[in-house]
Amino acid sequence: MSPRKAAILRDGGGDRSLREHLIATAERMISEQGTVGLTVRGIARAAGVADGVLYNHLADKEELLAHALRAHVRTIERGLGELPEPGAGTVEANLRAHIAYGLALHQAILPALAGLIAQPKVLARFTELAEGGTDWRDRLIGYLRAERDLGRVASDAQVDAAAAMIVGVCHETVLSMLFHGAAAPALPPVPPPAIDDLVKAVLHGIGR
């Protein structure tokens, strides 16, 4: 490690490696300005290192952004609080909490996703970094399966399909704003009656 790099980490990086420092810097920039116009040079300067240092610790810009975006999502999720545990409260209330969580999560990551539509390699690597069972969608499916095992929903309930319906609504609600050119702060909150209607459709269906 060069003296300059060592100084950067001594001045505030703690035990963090230079690779972790670069990812943390990129994550901070994503949270502050999104991903539009984010460059290796800009990240390197914000990190206080030479432009080419990145390639000594990461394969390329796509890998850096994928890790930074994954870290950004984890930071957002920590700020959203805990999701309800199976068996606690009511299924209806718990589904409302999951839906509100999903909507807030998607709205918060919209600025980052907006700048990556034209960078499919970053999105592909971001997906590859997912740890099984930790994403909100996986946790929603796990919650519904646990409630089914507890007998609080029907024993033959198609919980994967129910989860897909909820995730689809969250995607449609938030990502449709992207195609209209709206920024995340402009996204209007989903009214509670709309969430209630979704919960009813999931739990009771639409058949006669």
KEKE-3310 file (N, C-alpha, C; in steps of 0.2 Angstrom, whole numbers, plus 5000, padded with zeros to 4 digits):
npx = (5004:5003:5011:5002:4989:4989:4988:4976:4967:4971:4967:4953:4948:4949:4950:4947:4949:4957:4949:4937:4935:4934:4922:4913:4914:4909:4896:4892:4891:4882:4870:4869:4869:4864:4866:4868:4879:4890:4907:4922:4933:4927:4923:4936:4942:4934:4937:4950:4961:4972:4966:4968:4969:4958:4957:4966:4960:4947:4938:4932:4923:4910:4909:4913:4902:4891:4894:4893:4880:4873:4877:4871:4858:4857:4859:4848:4838:4841:4837:4824:4818:4812:4804:4788:4786:4783:4767:4765:4755:4742:4739:4734:4738:4752:4755:4751:4762:4773:4770:4771:4784:4790:4786:4792:4806:4808:4805:4815:4827:4825:4832:4845:4843:4838:4849:4855:4849:4854:4865:4866:4875:4880:4868:4866:4877:4874:4863:4869:4876:4867:4862:4855:4839:4839:4835:4821:4810:4812:4811:4798:4792:4796:4790:4776:4776:4779:4768:4759:4763:4760:4747:4739:4736:4728:4731:4733:4737:4744:4757:4769:4764:4756:4765:4772:4762:4761:4774:4775:4765:4772:4783:4777:4770:4781:4791:4785:4785:4797:4797:4790:4798:4799:4806:4812:4808:4796:4786:4770:4763:4757:4740:4732:4720:4722:4732:4726:4716:4724:4729:4717:4714:4724:4722:4709:4706:4697:4687:4670)
npy = (4994:5011:5026:5036:5030:5023:5034:5039:5029:5029:5041:5040:5029:5018:5001:4997:4990:4996:4993:4991:5004:5011:5005:5010:5023:5025:5020:5030:5041:5037:5037:5051:5057:5048:5037:5043:5049:5045:5042:5033:5041:5051:5045:5040:5052:5057:5047:5050:5044:5039:5038:5026:5017:5009:4998:4990:4983:4980:4972:4980:4995:4991:4981:4988:4997:4988:4982:4993:4998:4987:4988:5000:4997:4988:4997:5006:4997:4994:5006:5005:4998:4983:4969:4961:4946:4929:4923:4932:4946:4950:4942:4950:4963:4961:4959:4972:4979:4973:4977:4991:4992:4987:4996:5008:5004:5002:5015:5022:5017:5020:5032:5027:5016:5022:5028:5017:5010:5009:5002:4987:4977:4981:4979:4966:4960:4966:4958:4946:4947:4945:4938:4923:4922:4934:4946:4957:4952:4938:4937:4940:4929:4919:4923:4921:4907:4902:4907:4899:4886:4888:4887:4898:4904:4897:4879:4875:4886:4897:4903:4908:4914:4923:4932:4936:4944:4954:4960:4963:4974:4983:4985:4990:5002:5010:5009:5013:5027:5030:5029:5040:5050:5055:5060:5052:5059:5065:5055:5051:5046:5029:5027:5022:5014:5008:4999:4991:4986:4978:4969:4962:4957:4948:4939:4935:4933:4936:4929:4924)
npz = (5000:4996:5003:5002:5001:5013:5022:5019:5024:5037:5041:5043:5039:5048:5051:5038:5022:5007:4996:5002:5006:4994:4989:4999:4997:4984:4987:4996:4987:4978:4986:4989:4976:4967:4952:4940:4929:4936:4938:4936:4938:4946:4957:4962:4965:4975:4984:4987:4980:4967:4949:4943:4953:4957:4949:4954:4964:4961:4948:4938:4933:4934:4943:4955:4956:4957:4969:4977:4975:4981:4994:4997:4996:5007:5017:5016:5019:5033:5038:5037:5047:5056:5050:5052:5062:5058:5065:5074:5079:5067:5051:5041:5046:5046:5032:5027:5033:5026:5013:5014:5017:5006:4996:5001:5000:4987:4982:4988:4982:4969:4963:4961:4953:4941:4935:4930:4920:4907:4909:4909:4913:4926:4933:4932:4939:4951:4955:4955:4967:4977:4993:4996:5002:5009:5003:5001:4994:4995:5009:5011:5004:5013:5025:5022:5019:5031:5039:5033:5037:5050:5050:5049:5037:5022:5020:5007:5001:4988:4990:4984:4973:4978:4984:4973:4967:4976:4976:4962:4962:4970:4962:4950:4955:4959:4949:4938:4938:4934:4921:4917:4920:4933:4948:4963:4975:4971:4970:4975:4990:4993:4996:5011:5009:4997:4999:5008:5000:4991:5001:5004:4992:4990:5001:5000:4987:4971:4967:4966)
capx = (5000:5007:5010:4996:4983:4989:4986:4969:4964:4973:4963:4946:4946:4949:4952:4944:4954:4956:4944:4931:4935:4932:4915:4910:4914:4904:4889:4890:4890:4875:4865:4869:4867:4861:4871:4868:4885:4895:4912:4928:4937:4924:4924:4943:4944:4931:4940:4956:4966:4973:4961:4969:4969:4952:4958:4971:4956:4941:4939:4931:4918:4904:4910:4912:4895:4887:4895:4891:4873:4871:4878:4866:4851:4857:4859:4841:4834:4842:4833:4816:4816:4811:4798:4785:4788:4777:4764:4764:4750:4738:4742:4732:4742:4759:4755:4752:4769:4777:4769:4773:4791:4792:4785:4797:4812:4808:4806:4822:4832:4824:4837:4851:4841:4837:4855:4858:4845:4858:4871:4864:4881:4880:4862:4867:4882:4871:4859:4873:4878:4861:4863:4849:4834:4840:4831:4814:4805:4813:4809:4791:4790:4798:4785:4770:4777:4779:4761:4755:4765:4757:4740:4736:4733:4726:4736:4735:4738:4749:4761:4774:4760:4754:4771:4773:4757:4763:4781:4773:4762:4777:4787:4773:4769:4787:4795:4781:4787:4804:4796:4787:4803:4798:4811:4809:4804:4789:4782:4765:4762:4751:4735:4731:4715:4725:4736:4720:4713:4729:4729:4711:4714:4729:4720:4702:4705:4692:4681:4663)
capy = (5000:5017:5030:5041:5026:5022:5040:5040:5025:5031:5047:5039:5022:5013:4994:4996:4990:5001:4990:4993:5011:5013:5004:5014:5030:5025:5020:5037:5045:5035:5039:5058:5060:5043:5034:5046:5053:5043:5040:5030:5047:5055:5040:5040:5058:5057:5043:5052:5040:5040:5035:5019:5012:5005:4992:4985:4980:4978:4970:4986:5000:4988:4977:4993:5000:4983:4981:4999:4998:4982:4991:5006:4994:4986:5003:5008:4992:4995:5012:5004:4994:4976:4966:4957:4939:4925:4921:4938:4950:4947:4941:4956:4969:4960:4960:4979:4981:4971:4981:4997:4991:4986:5002:5012:5002:5003:5022:5024:5015:5023:5036:5023:5012:5026:5029:5011:5007:5008:4998:4980:4973:4982:4976:4958:4959:4967:4952:4940:4948:4944:4933:4919:4923:4941:4951:4958:4947:4931:4937:4940:4922:4915:4924:4918:4900:4901:4907:4893:4881:4889:4886:4905:4904:4890:4874:4875:4893:4898:4909:4911:4918:4929:4936:4939:4949:4960:4962:4966:4980:4988:4987:4994:5008:5014:5010:5017:5034:5031:5030:5046:5055:5058:5059:5048:5063:5067:5049:5051:5040:5025:5028:5015:5010:5004:4994:4987:4982:4973:4964:4958:4953:4942:4934:4932:4933:4940:4925:4924)
capz = (5000:4995:5009:5001:5002:5020:5025:5018:5028:5044:5043:5044:5037:5053:5049:5032:5016:5001:4992:5006:5006:4987:4989:5004:4994:4979:4990:4998:4981:4976:4991:4988:4969:4962:4948:4934:4928:4941:4934:4940:4940:4951:4963:4964:4968:4981:4989:4988:4977:4959:4945:4941:4959:4957:4945:4958:4969:4958:4941:4933:4936:4935:4949:4960:4956:4959:4976:4981:4975:4986:5001:4997:4997:5014:5022:5016:5023:5040:5040:5037:5053:5056:5047:5057:5063:5058:5071:5078:5076:5062:5044:5038:5048:5044:5025:5026:5035:5021:5007:5015:5017:4999:4993:5003:4998:4979:4981:4990:4977:4962:4959:4959:4947:4935:4931:4928:4915:4901:4911:4912:4917:4933:4936:4932:4944:4957:4956:4957:4974:4982:4997:4996:5008:5013:4999:5004:4991:4998:5016:5010:5003:5019:5030:5020:5020:5039:5041:5030:5041:5057:5049:5049:5030:5020:5019:5000:4998:4983:4993:4980:4968:4982:4985:4966:4966:4980:4973:4956:4963:4972:4956:4945:4958:4959:4943:4932:4939:4931:4914:4917:4922:4939:4953:4969:4980:4968:4971:4980:4995:4991:5001:5015:5006:4991:5002:5011:4994:4989:5006:5003:4985:4992:5006:4999:4980:4968:4964:4969)
cpx = (5004:5006:5003:4989:4983:4986:4979:4965:4965:4969:4956:4944:4946:4953:4950:4950:4952:4950:4937:4930:4932:4924:4911:4909:4909:4897:4887:4888:4883:4870:4864:4867:4865:4867:4872:4875:4891:4901:4918:4932:4934:4924:4931:4945:4941:4934:4947:4962:4967:4968:4962:4969:4964:4953:4963:4967:4950:4942:4938:4925:4912:4904:4909:4905:4890:4887:4892:4883:4870:4872:4873:4859:4851:4856:4851:4837:4835:4838:4826:4814:4815:4804:4795:4787:4782:4774:4762:4759:4745:4741:4740:4737:4750:4760:4755:4759:4774:4776:4772:4781:4794:4792:4791:4804:4813:4809:4813:4828:4831:4829:4843:4849:4840:4843:4858:4854:4849:4864:4869:4869:4881:4874:4863:4872:4879:4866:4863:4875:4873:4863:4856:4845:4835:4836:4824:4809:4806:4811:4801:4788:4791:4792:4779:4770:4776:4772:4757:4757:4761:4750:4736:4734:4732:4732:4738:4736:4745:4753:4766:4770:4758:4759:4773:4768:4759:4769:4779:4769:4767:4781:4783:4772:4775:4790:4791:4783:4793:4802:4792:4792:4803:4804:4808:4805:4797:4784:4777:4765:4756:4746:4733:4725:4717:4729:4731:4717:4718:4729:4723:4711:4719:4726:4713:4701:4699:4687:4675:4663)
cpy = (5006:5021:5034:5037:5025:5028:5041:5036:5027:5037:5046:5033:5017:5006:4993:4995:4995:4999:4992:5000:5014:5011:5008:5021:5030:5024:5027:5042:5043:5037:5047:5060:5055:5041:5038:5050:5051:5040:5037:5036:5050:5051:5040:5046:5059:5053:5045:5048:5042:5036:5028:5014:5007:4998:4987:4981:4978:4976:4976:4990:4996:4984:4982:4995:4994:4982:4987:5000:4992:4984:4996:5003:4991:4992:5006:5003:4992:5000:5011:5000:4987:4974:4962:4949:4935:4923:4927:4943:4947:4947:4948:4962:4968:4961:4968:4981:4979:4975:4988:4997:4991:4992:5007:5010:5003:5011:5024:5022:5017:5027:5032:5019:5016:5027:5023:5007:5005:5004:4991:4976:4974:4979:4969:4957:4960:4961:4947:4941:4946:4938:4929:4920:4930:4946:4951:4953:4940:4931:4937:4933:4918:4916:4921:4910:4898:4902:4902:4887:4881:4888:4893:4907:4897:4886:4874:4881:4893:4904:4912:4916:4924:4934:4940:4944:4955:4963:4966:4973:4985:4990:4992:5001:5013:5015:5013:5024:5035:5032:5036:5052:5058:5056:5055:5053:5065:5061:5050:5045:5036:5026:5021:5011:5006:4998:4989:4983:4977:4967:4959:4954:4947:4937:4931:4931:4937:4935:4926:4919)
cpz = (5000:5001:5008:5003:5010:5024:5025:5023:5036:5046:5044:5042:5042:5050:5042:5027:5011:4997:4995:5006:4999:4987:4993:5001:4989:4982:4993:4992:4978:4980:4990:4982:4964:4958:4942:4934:4933:4937:4939:4942:4946:4958:4966:4968:4974:4986:4990:4986:4970:4956:4944:4947:4960:4954:4948:4963:4967:4951:4936:4937:4938:4941:4955:4961:4959:4967:4980:4981:4980:4993:5002:4999:5005:5019:5022:5020:5030:5042:5040:5043:5051:5053:5052:5057:5062:5064:5075:5075:5072:5055:5041:5039:5045:5036:5024:5028:5029:5015:5008:5015:5010:4995:4995:5001:4991:4978:4982:4985:4970:4959:4957:4953:4941:4931:4929:4923:4909:4903:4914:4915:4924:4937:4937:4938:4951:4959:4958:4964:4979:4986:4998:5003:5011:5009:5002:5001:4994:5005:5016:5009:5009:5024:5028:5020:5027:5041:5039:5035:5048:5056:5049:5042:5028:5018:5012:4997:4994:4985:4989:4975:4972:4983:4978:4965:4970:4978:4966:4957:4966:4966:4951:4948:4958:4952:4937:4933:4935:4923:4912:4919:4928:4944:4959:4974:4977:4968:4976:4984:4992:4997:5005:5012:5001:4994:5005:5005:4992:4994:5005:4997:4986:4996:5004:4992:4977:4965:4968:4975)
residu = (MET:SER:PRO:ARG:LYS:ALA:ALA:ILE:LEU:ARG:ASP:GLY:GLY:GLY:ASP:ARG:SER:LEU:ARG:GLU:HIS:LEU:ILE:ALA:THR:ALA:GLU:ARG:MET:ILE:SER:GLU:GLN:GLY:THR:VAL:GLY:LEU:THR:VAL:ARG:GLY:ILE:ALA:ARG:ALA:ALA:GLY:VAL:ALA:ASP:GLY:VAL:LEU:TYR:ASN:HIS:LEU:ALA:ASP:LYS:GLU:GLU:LEU:LEU:ALA:HIS:ALA:LEU:ARG:ALA:HIS:VAL:ARG:THR:ILE:GLU:ARG:GLY:LEU:GLY:GLU:LEU:PRO:GLU:PRO:GLY:ALA:GLY:THR:VAL:GLU:ALA:ASN:LEU:ARG:ALA:HIS:ILE:ALA:TYR:GLY:LEU:ALA:LEU:HIS:GLN:ALA:ILE:LEU:PRO:ALA:LEU:ALA:GLY:LEU:ILE:ALA:GLN:PRO:LYS:VAL:LEU:ALA:ARG:PHE:THR:GLU:LEU:ALA:GLU:GLY:GLY:THR:ASP:TRP:ARG:ASP:ARG:LEU:ILE:GLY:TYR:LEU:ARG:ALA:GLU:ARG:ASP:LEU:GLY:ARG:VAL:ALA:SER:ASP:ALA:GLN:VAL:ASP:ALA:ALA:ALA:ALA:MET:ILE:VAL:GLY:VAL:CYS:HIS:GLU:THR:VAL:LEU:SER:MET:LEU:PHE:HIS:GLY:ALA:ALA:ALA:PRO:ALA:LEU:PRO:PRO:VAL:PRO:PRO:PRO:ALA:ILE:ASP:ASP:LEU:VAL:LYS:ALA:VAL:LEU:HIS:GLY:ILE:GLY:ARG)
# end
